Amino acid sequence: MKHAFHTTLTPEPLLNVPHSFEFERAAQDFYERCFMPLLYHELWESIIDDAKPLISNELFNRDGDIIIQIRRYEPQETQPTHHSEKVIPTTLIFGSYSFDIDFSFTRIFPKLGLGDIVLINIKLPSQQKSFFAIIVHTFDRWPENVEVSSSDKIVKVQSDIVLYTSKKCSDAITKICNPSPREISVTKLSNLTSCRRQISAVFNLPKFEKQTSMLMPDDTDPYFQHINIRNNEHINGDFNENQRDVIRYAIQMFNENNSSHMHLVHGPPGTGKSKTIAGVVITLIPLLKKDQKILLCAPSNNACDELFKRVLDELDPDDKEDKLVRVGREAPLDYNVCEYFLESLTMKRLVQMMRNDEPRINQRVDSIKEGILQSAKVIVSTLNYSANNTLVHMKMRKNVEFIIIDEACQSLEPDCLLPFYFGCSKIILVGDPKQLPPCVLSPAGQRHNLSQSLYTRLYDLISNENVTMLTKQYRMHDEISRFPNEHFYNGNLETDESVMNYWPDYPMEPYYLYNLTYTRHTCPPNGGSSNNKEERIFIKKFCIKLLERLANRQPYVKDVEEFIEIEKRIVVITPYKSQMTKFRERSLEFPRHIEVLTVDSAQGKEKDIVLISCVRSGNSNYGETIGFLSDEHRLNVMLTRARRALYIFGNLTWIAEGSPHWEALVDDATRRQVITTIQNNSQEIALPLP
């Protein structure tokens, strides 16, 4: 059904997303016709992806299901669809349910939200049926005059809810619930909100004063041109010269009251992007007028939390109160960030109101949130959540004076447009176009360039002199950074001397390749993720020797806990999820405190010692290829996660035949004499000793 539906999913033909829209007479119209069909394909694929774990299990009597009390139905007038003249009768179901809120935010309870796609599960006398529905309205009713003895009190909140579904569903409910009890069980599958916001962003681009600059960027556009910065501007903190330039640039942008500017910052791995962003924020806070704010965004919750902690660390203790607010749909997992979460701050004030027996709690929740946001100087949000109604008053008042978007290269273009709603055109985009692009689920999006980020599109059309590149890296040992520096960054990176002093007594070479020509990968008959058993066994043996060597050279390792700490300094990175899963199978007996990650989950992370498991190994004469190992962005991510040591395992001779990037890597290792070939599984494993 999935693929049949794909072919008729959108009435518009699918178009490639170009670099520039300047050759189109109606650029905005073409922009919409490029993005809209692809976003619908992406939505459908994400729904399928979200629903897979639920569909594969029993949908009835699930622990996470929510029971809704039905009050009434309201039939709807339905128009024919694009694809059929047939009218499907629909209805609105009005009901309510209750959920718990934990004021300490240490527990998360099931809750339905606007735009949720749910399954209504109905047990008929002879069978069980499920119907799709969409949550189109919610309203939470707080209890009045609740006794609150401590801040971790759990309070039950009543939520009014409206579901949009087919009339067949309401008829089935009436059949089993007439006259009572009128209850239904619903299972949450997915959510439409993110896609709805992306679609709105595409349609609302004309409201952005720099719409033409976004559609048709070039070097002659003043919006992107480099502005003169004052080098005499005093910058507090331990920043290098490139980082200081970014901070000075932000000050200059901020101080030019009547002008707009967008600046791109290129931050390769380990060059201190987060530190630089925190420096910009801390420097601009004293310059903000009473109601002005900085909006700090990133594509993921994890990235937002890391940025938040970095800014928090740089602030003086006296300045932390009311200055920073983290907004989002779900509470952060990090307790230090959760303390500044909007919902958590609201709960604290509600608790105080309850203790004071103040009436009209329900009417005050929104005003409390608005007051917290109004007093804040820095709002931290994911890109998509920045379009949430919670922040609507900031749009109305045009409070946002400066926008910073981190990891902009990992964001779909429509997501990057969302903060533009705030009417602010002083924007800094930070990213690395040489690392992984945004994740695109749908085959249609993958074929038609939906993964091209706004940053990458602008970066390819704007000259280097209008981009600030951070060039001093503080992560990788010089031997590790040597190849990615030359191959991906044109030799522009400089290793800080502090890196060479990190773990000075490490007892092995920092960089080495193992060419396992005897291995072969396998994959399921029906397709799917590849894995390589022989490669896993070799890496396990290597790890055991590595751990023994490290433990023997460090006399302070006296017990199991200290040995575990050594294991935690190591990570295995592999492009294939199946290989990652099989490393964890009990039969392999792989050291369990060594982390195993896919390339996608490794981006943005670092470890002291990184082992790369390439997996793919076949025979080119039979038409076998290296798959997405050929992607240069994935290769770059894998090569730039290690601080002190990087070891690569795979049939590198065969892989090099399928990619010029891997060929360059193997040639470089051969010249440097840091590669060895293993031709059978009985060959002795030798550690790369100095």
C-alpha positions in Angstrom: 0.0 0.0 0.0 2.8 2.4 0.9 4.4 2.5 -2.6 1.0 2.6 -4.4 0.0 5.6 -2.3 3.3 7.3 -3.0 2.6 7.5 -6.7 -0.6 9.5 -6.2 0.5 11.3 -3.1 0.8 14.8 -4.7 -1.0 16.1 -7.8 2.0 18.3 -8.7 5.0 16.8 -10.5 8.2 16.4 -8.5 10.9 19.0 -9.2 14.6 19.2 -8.2 15.4 21.8 -5.5 18.0 24.1 -7.3 20.8 26.2 -5.9 19.1 29.4 -7.0 15.7 30.4 -8.3 16.9 33.4 -10.3 16.1 31.9 -13.7 12.4 31.6 -12.9 10.0 34.4 -13.7 7.9 33.6 -10.7 10.6 32.6 -8.2 8.3 32.3 -5.2 5.8 30.2 -7.1 8.6 27.9 -8.4 10.0 27.7 -4.8 6.6 26.5 -3.5 6.2 24.0 -6.4 9.7 22.6 -5.6 9.2 22.1 -1.8 5.5 21.4 -1.3 5.2 18.0 -3.0 8.5 16.8 -1.5 7.4 17.9 2.0 4.2 15.8 1.6 6.3 12.8 0.6 8.5 13.3 3.6 5.4 13.6 5.9 4.0 10.3 4.6 7.4 8.5 5.0 7.8 9.9 8.6 4.3 8.6 9.5 5.2 5.1 8.2 8.5 5.3 10.1 6.8 6.3 13.4 4.1 3.7 13.1 6.3 0.7 12.3 7.1 -0.2 16.0 3.4 0.0 16.9 2.0 -1.8 13.8 4.5 -4.7 14.4 3.1 -5.2 17.9 -0.4 -5.7 19.3 -2.3 -2.4 19.1 -4.9 -3.1 21.7 -4.4 -3.0 25.5 -1.2 -1.2 25.2 0.3 0.5 28.4 0.8 3.8 26.5 -2.8 4.0 25.3 -5.0 6.9 26.5 -8.7 6.5 27.4 -10.9 9.3 26.2 -14.4 10.0 27.5 -16.7 11.0 24.6 -19.2 13.8 25.0 -20.6 14.3 21.5 -20.2 14.0 17.8 -20.4 16.6 15.1 -20.7 15.5 11.4 -18.6 17.5 8.9 -19.2 18.6 5.3 -16.4 17.0 3.3 -15.3 18.1 -0.2 -13.9 15.6 -2.9 -10.2 15.1 -2.9 -7.7 15.8 -5.7 -7.6 12.2 -6.6 -11.2 11.1 -6.3 -14.7 12.6 -6.7 -15.9 10.3 -3.9 -16.8 12.1 -0.7 -15.8 10.3 2.5 -18.1 11.4 5.4 -16.2 12.7 8.4 -17.0 13.7 11.9 -15.5 15.6 14.9 -15.4 13.7 18.2 -15.5 15.9 21.3 -14.2 14.4 24.5 -11.8 14.7 27.4 -9.1 12.7 29.2 -6.8 13.3 32.2 -3.0 13.2 32.4 -0.5 13.7 35.2 2.1 16.5 35.4 5.1 16.1 37.6 6.3 19.5 38.8 9.9 18.2 39.1 9.8 17.0 35.5 11.6 13.8 36.5 8.8 11.7 35.0 7.0 12.0 31.7 3.4 10.9 31.4 1.5 10.2 28.2 -0.2 13.3 26.7 -1.9 14.1 23.4 -1.0 17.2 21.5 -2.3 19.3 18.6 -1.6 17.6 15.3 -1.1 14.1 16.7 -2.1 11.3 14.4 -3.7 8.5 16.5 -5.4 5.2 16.1 -8.8 4.8 17.7 -9.0 1.2 18.8 -12.5 -0.3 19.0 -13.3 -3.8 20.2 -16.4 -5.0 18.3 -18.2 -8.2 19.3 -16.7 -10.2 16.5 -13.5 -8.3 15.7 -11.2 -5.5 16.6 -11.0 -2.4 14.4 -8.8 0.7 14.3 -9.5 4.1 12.7 -7.1 6.9 12.0 -7.9 10.3 13.6 -6.1 13.7 14.0 -6.1 15.8 17.1 -7.4 19.2 16.0 -8.0 20.9 19.4 -6.8 20.6 22.9 -7.4 22.7 26.0 -5.9 21.8 29.4 -7.9 22.6 32.6 -5.8 22.9 35.8 -7.4 22.0 39.1 -8.3 24.8 41.4 -7.2 25.0 45.1 -4.9 22.0 45.0 -2.8 21.3 48.1 0.8 21.4 47.1 3.2 20.4 49.8 6.4 20.1 47.7 7.8 21.1 44.3 7.7 17.5 43.1 3.9 17.1 43.5 2.1 15.3 40.8 -1.1 17.0 39.7 -3.9 15.6 37.5 -4.9 17.9 34.7 -8.1 17.5 32.7 -7.8 18.1 28.9 -10.6 18.8 26.5 -9.9 17.3 23.1 -11.4 17.2 19.6 -10.6 14.4 17.1 -11.2 14.5 13.4 -12.0 11.1 11.9 -14.3 9.2 9.5 -18.0 8.8 10.2 -17.5 5.1 10.0 -15.5 5.4 13.2 -18.2 7.4 15.1 -20.8 4.8 13.9 -18.7 2.0 15.2 -18.2 3.7 18.6 -22.0 4.4 18.8 -22.7 0.7 18.1 -20.6 -0.5 21.1 -21.2 2.5 23.4 -24.9 3.1 23.1 -26.0 4.4 25.5 -22.9 4.2 27.8 -20.1 4.0 28.7 -18.8 6.2 25.9 -15.0 5.6 26.1 -12.4 5.0 23.4 -8.8 3.9 23.6 -6.3 5.8 21.4 -2.7 5.0 20.4 -0.5 7.9 19.3 1.3 7.1 15.9 2.9 10.3 14.7 2.4 14.1 14.5 1.6 16.5 11.7 2.8 19.7 13.4 6.4 19.7 12.1 5.4 19.3 8.5 2.6 21.8 8.9 5.1 24.4 10.1 7.5 23.6 7.3 4.7 24.2 4.8 3.8 27.4 6.4 7.4 28.6 6.3 7.6 28.0 2.5 4.3 29.9 2.0 5.3 32.7 4.4 8.7 33.4 2.8 7.3 36.5 1.0 6.7 38.1 4.4 10.4 38.1 5.1 11.9 41.4 4.0 14.9 39.6 2.5 12.9 37.1 0.4 14.7 38.0 -2.8 18.1 37.5 -1.1 17.0 34.0 -0.1 15.7 33.0 -3.5 18.4 34.6 -5.6 21.6 35.0 -3.5 24.8 36.4 -5.0 28.0 38.2 -4.0 26.7 41.6 -5.0 23.8 41.5 -2.5 24.7 43.7 0.5 22.7 41.3 2.7 25.6 38.8 2.4 28.6 41.1 1.8 31.3 41.3 4.4 31.0 44.3 6.6 34.0 46.1 8.1 34.6 45.2 11.7 36.3 47.2 14.4 39.4 45.2 15.6 39.7 47.5 18.7 36.5 46.1 20.1 37.4 44.5 23.4 36.2 40.8 23.6 36.3 39.1 27.0 37.2 35.4 27.2 39.7 33.0 25.8 38.9 33.1 22.1 41.3 32.7 19.1 41.4 35.4 16.4 38.8 33.7 14.1 36.4 33.4 17.0 36.9 37.0 18.0 36.2 38.0 14.4 32.8 36.3 14.6 32.0 38.0 17.9 33.1 41.4 16.5 31.0 40.8 13.4 27.9 40.1 15.5 28.5 43.3 17.5 28.7 45.3 14.2 25.6 43.6 12.8 23.7 44.4 16.1 24.8 48.0 16.2 23.7 48.9 12.7 20.2 49.8 13.6 18.7 50.4 10.2 20.4 47.6 8.2 20.0 43.9 7.8 22.6 41.3 7.4 23.1 37.5 7.3 26.5 36.0 8.0 27.7 32.4 7.5 30.2 30.9 9.9 32.0 27.7 8.6 33.0 25.6 11.6 34.9 22.4 10.8 35.1 19.7 13.5 36.7 20.7 16.8 37.1 24.4 15.9 34.9 25.6 18.8 31.6 26.4 17.1 29.6 26.2 20.4 32.1 28.2 22.3 32.0 30.9 19.6 28.2 31.0 19.7 28.2 31.3 23.5 30.7 34.2 23.1 28.4 36.0 20.7 25.4 35.6 23.0 27.3 36.7 26.2 28.7 39.7 24.4 25.3 40.8 23.0 23.3 40.4 26.1 24.5 43.7 27.7 23.7 45.5 24.4 20.0 44.4 24.4 17.4 47.0 25.2 14.6 46.3 27.6 12.4 44.1 25.4 15.0 42.9 22.9 15.9 39.2 22.7 18.3 36.8 21.1 16.7 33.6 19.5 19.2 30.7 19.6 18.1 27.7 17.5 19.4 24.3 16.4 17.7 21.4 14.6 17.6 18.9 17.5 16.8 19.0 21.2 20.2 17.6 22.0 22.0 20.3 20.1 19.8 23.0 21.8 20.6 21.5 25.3 24.4 21.5 24.6 24.2 25.1 23.4 22.2 26.1 26.4 24.7 24.6 28.8 27.6 26.3 27.0 25.9 29.7 27.4 24.9 28.9 30.9 28.5 28.1 31.9 29.7 31.4 30.5 27.2 33.6 32.4 27.9 35.1 35.8 25.8 33.4 38.5 23.9 36.7 39.1 23.0 37.0 35.5 21.4 33.5 35.1 18.2 34.4 36.9 15.5 35.1 34.2 18.0 35.7 31.4 17.8 32.3 29.7 14.8 30.2 28.8 14.7 26.8 27.1 11.4 26.2 25.2 10.2 22.9 23.7 7.5 20.3 23.5 9.2 17.9 25.9 11.3 18.6 29.0 15.1 18.3 28.5 16.7 15.1 29.8 19.5 17.1 31.4 18.5 18.3 34.9 20.6 21.5 34.7 18.8 22.5 31.6 15.4 21.4 32.8 15.6 24.0 35.6 15.4 26.7 32.9 12.7 24.9 30.8 9.6 27.2 30.3 7.2 24.6 31.5 9.3 24.0 34.6 9.5 27.7 35.4 5.7 27.9 34.9 5.1 25.0 37.3 7.2 26.6 40.0 5.1 29.8 39.8 1.9 27.8 39.7 2.9 25.9 42.8 3.4 29.2 44.6 0.0 30.4 43.4 -1.6 27.2 44.7 0.1 27.6 48.1 -1.3 31.1 48.2 -4.8 29.9 47.3 -4.9 32.2 44.3 -8.0 31.6 42.1 -8.3 31.3 38.4 -5.3 29.2 37.8 -6.4 28.2 34.3 -6.6 31.8 33.2 -3.1 32.5 34.5 -1.0 29.7 32.9 -0.6 31.6 29.6 0.1 34.9 31.3 2.8 33.3 33.4 4.5 31.9 30.4 4.3 35.2 28.6 5.8 37.0 31.6 8.7 34.5 31.8 9.4 34.9 28.0 9.1 38.7 28.2 11.7 39.0 31.0 14.2 36.6 29.2 17.0 37.8 27.1 17.9 34.6 25.4 15.3 32.0 24.1 16.7 28.6 23.1 14.5 26.5 20.9 14.6 23.9 18.1 14.0 25.4 14.7 10.7 23.7 14.4 9.4 24.6 17.8 10.3 28.3 17.2 7.0 28.4 15.2 5.0 27.2 18.3 2.1 29.4 19.4 3.8 29.8 22.8 6.2 32.3 21.2 3.5 34.1 19.1 3.5 37.2 21.3 7.2 37.7 20.5 6.3 37.7 16.8 3.6 40.3 17.4 5.8 42.6 19.3 8.9 42.0 17.1 11.1 41.5 20.2 13.7 39.3 18.5 16.6 41.4 17.6 19.2 38.7 16.7 18.9 35.1 15.5 21.7 32.5 15.6 21.1 29.1 14.0 23.6 26.3 14.9 24.1 23.1 12.9 22.4 24.9 10.0 23.8 22.4 7.5 21.8 19.6 9.3 18.5 21.5 8.9 16.0 21.2 6.0 15.6 24.6 4.3 12.0 25.0 5.4 13.0 24.5 9.0 15.7 27.2 8.7 13.0 29.6 7.4 10.9 29.2 10.6 12.7 31.7 12.8 12.4 34.3 10.0 8.7 34.6 11.2 9.9 36.9 14.0 10.7 39.7 11.5 14.4 39.8 12.4 16.9 39.9 9.5 20.1 40.0 11.5 21.0 36.3 11.3 24.1 34.2 11.8 24.1 30.7 10.3 26.7 28.3 11.8 27.5 24.9 10.2 29.9 22.7 8.2 28.8 21.8 4.7 31.5 19.1 4.6 29.7 17.1 7.2 26.3 15.2 7.0 23.4 17.0 5.4 19.8 16.8 6.9 18.2 13.3 7.1 15.6 12.8 4.4 13.4 9.8 4.8 11.4 9.7 1.5 12.9 8.3 -1.7 11.3 11.3 -3.5 13.1 13.8 -1.3 16.4 11.9 -1.7 16.1 11.9 -5.5 15.1 15.6 -5.8 17.7 17.3 -3.5 15.5 18.0 -0.5 18.5 17.3 1.7 20.2 20.5 0.5 20.2 22.9 3.5 19.7 26.6 3.2 23.3 27.1 4.5 24.7 24.8 1.8 22.7 26.5 -0.9 23.9 30.0 0.2 27.5 28.7 0.8 27.8 27.4 -2.8 26.7 30.8 -4.2 28.6 33.2 -1.9 32.3 33.8 -2.2 34.6 32.6 0.6 35.4 36.2 1.6 31.9 36.6 2.8 32.1 33.6 5.0 34.1 33.4 8.3 35.9 30.1 8.7 37.1 28.9 12.1 40.5 27.4 11.3 42.1 26.4 14.6 41.0 22.9 15.7 41.2 21.7 19.4 40.1 18.1 19.0 42.2 15.8 16.8 45.9 14.7 17.1 47.8 16.2 14.2 48.3 12.7 12.6 44.5 12.2 12.7 43.5 15.6 11.3 46.2 15.5 8.5 44.1 13.7 5.8 40.7 15.3 6.4 42.4 18.7 6.7 44.0 18.4 3.2 41.2 16.5 1.5 38.1 18.3 2.8 39.3 21.6 4.1 42.0 22.6 1.6 44.7 22.5 4.3 43.2 25.5 6.2 43.0 23.8 9.6 45.7 24.5 12.2 46.0 22.2 15.2 46.3 24.0 18.6 49.3 23.0 20.6 47.1 22.0 23.5 46.0 19.0 21.4 49.5 17.6 21.2 49.8 17.6 25.0 46.7 15.6 25.5 47.4 12.0 26.8 51.1 12.4 26.1 52.0 8.8 27.2 49.5 7.1 24.9 51.4 3.9 24.1 50.5 3.4 20.4 50.5 5.2 17.0 47.6 7.7 16.8 46.5 6.7 13.3 46.5 3.3 11.6 44.5 1.4 8.9 43.9 -2.4 8.8 43.1 -3.7 5.3 41.1 -6.9 5.9 41.0 -8.4 2.4 39.6 -11.8 3.5 36.3 -10.5 4.9 32.9 -10.4 3.2 29.8 -8.5 4.1 26.3 -10.0 4.2 22.8 -8.5 4.1 19.3 -9.9 4.4 17.7 -11.6 1.3 15.0 -8.9 1.2 17.4 -6.1 1.5 18.3 -4.0 4.4 21.4 -3.1 6.5 24.7 -4.9 5.8 26.9 -6.5 8.4 30.3 -8.2 8.5 30.9 -11.0 11.0 34.6 -11.5 10.2 35.3 -7.8 10.6 33.5 -7.7 14.0 35.6 -10.6 15.3 38.8 -8.9 14.2 37.8 -5.7 15.9 36.9 -7.5 19.1 40.3 -9.2 19.3 41.9 -5.8 18.5 39.9 -4.2 21.4 41.0 -6.8 23.9 44.6 -6.3 23.0 44.2 -2.6 23.1 42.6 -2.6 26.5 45.3 -4.9 27.9 48.0 -2.6 26.6 46.3 0.5 28.0 45.8 -1.2 31.4 49.3 -2.5 31.6 50.8 1.0 30.9 48.6 2.7 33.5 49.5 1.4 37.0 46.5 3.2 38.5 44.2 0.7 37.0 43.7 -1.5 40.0 40.0 -2.6 39.9 37.1 -3.2 37.5 35.7 0.3 37.8 38.9 1.8 36.6 39.1 -0.7 33.7 35.5 0.3 32.7 36.6 3.9 32.6 39.2 2.9 29.9 36.5 1.1 27.9 34.4 4.3 28.0 37.1 6.2 26.2 36.6 4.1 23.1 33.9 4.1 20.5 33.2 2.0 17.4 31.6 3.9 14.5 30.0 2.0 11.6 27.9 3.2 8.7 25.5 0.3 9.1 22.8 -0.2 11.8 22.9 -4.0 11.5 26.6 -4.0 12.2 26.0 -1.8 15.3 23.3 -4.2 16.6 25.4 -7.3 16.0 28.3 -5.8 18.0 25.9 -6.0 21.0 25.0 -9.7 20.5 25.9 -11.7 23.6 27.6 -14.4 21.5 30.3 -11.9 20.3 31.3 -11.0 23.9 32.3 -7.5 22.8 33.5 -5.3 25.7 30.1 -3.9 26.8 31.3 -0.4 27.9 32.8 0.4 24.5 30.1 2.5 22.8 29.0 1.5 19.3 27.4 4.2 17.1 26.2 4.7 13.5 27.7 7.5 11.6 24.5 9.6 11.8 24.4 9.3 15.6 28.2 10.0 15.9 28.0 13.4 14.2 28.7 16.1 16.8 30.3 13.7 19.2 34.0 12.9 20.0 35.9 10.2 21.9 39.6 9.6 22.8 39.8 6.5 20.7 37.7 5.8 17.6 37.5 2.5 15.7 35.8 2.6 12.3 34.1 -0.6 11.1 33.6 -0.2 7.3 31.5 -3.4 6.8 31.3 -3.4 3.0 33.5 -6.0 1.3 32.6 -7.8 -1.9 33.6 -8.5 -5.5 33.4 -5.7 -8.1 33.3 -8.3 -10.9 29.8 -9.3 -9.7 28.5 -5.7 -9.7 28.8 -5.2 -5.9 29.3 -1.6 -4.8 30.4 0.1 -1.6 26.9 1.6 -1.1 26.7 4.8 0.8 30.3 4.4 2.0 31.0 6.4 -1.1 29.4 9.5 0.5 32.3 11.9 1.3 30.3 13.5 4.1 30.0 10.2 5.9 33.7 9.6 5.5 34.5 13.0 6.9 32.3 12.5 9.9 33.9 9.2 10.7 37.4 10.5 10.3 36.9 13.6 12.6 35.5 12.1 15.8 38.8 11.0 17.5 40.8 13.0 19.9 43.9 10.8 20.5 43.7 7.7 18.2 41.9 6.6 15.1 41.9 3.0 13.7 40.1 2.0 10.5 39.1 -1.6 9.7 37.8 -2.9 6.4 38.6 -4.4 3.0 40.2 -1.1 2.0 41.6 -2.3 -1.3 38.1 -3.1 -2.5 36.5 0.0 -1.0 39.1 2.2 -2.6 38.1 0.9 -6.0 34.6 2.3 -5.5 35.3 5.8 -4.3 38.0 8.5 -5.1 37.8 9.7 -1.5 38.6 6.3 -0.1 41.2 5.8 -2.7 42.9 9.1 -1.6 42.7 7.9 2.0 44.4 4.6 1.3 47.0 6.2 -0.9 47.8 8.7 1.9 48.1 6.0 4.5 50.4 4.0 2.1 52.7 7.0 1.7 52.8 7.5 5.4 53.3 3.8 6.1 50.4 3.5 8.5 48.5 0.7 6.8 48.8 -3.1 7.0 47.1 -5.9 5.0 45.5 -8.9 6.8 44.9 -11.7 4.3 43.3 -14.4 6.5 41.7 -14.7 10.0 44.6 -16.7 11.4 47.1 -13.9 10.9 48.4 -12.4 14.1 46.9 -9.1 15.2 49.6 -6.5 15.8 48.9 -3.3 17.6 50.3 -0.2 16.0 53.2 0.4 18.4 55.4 3.4 17.9 
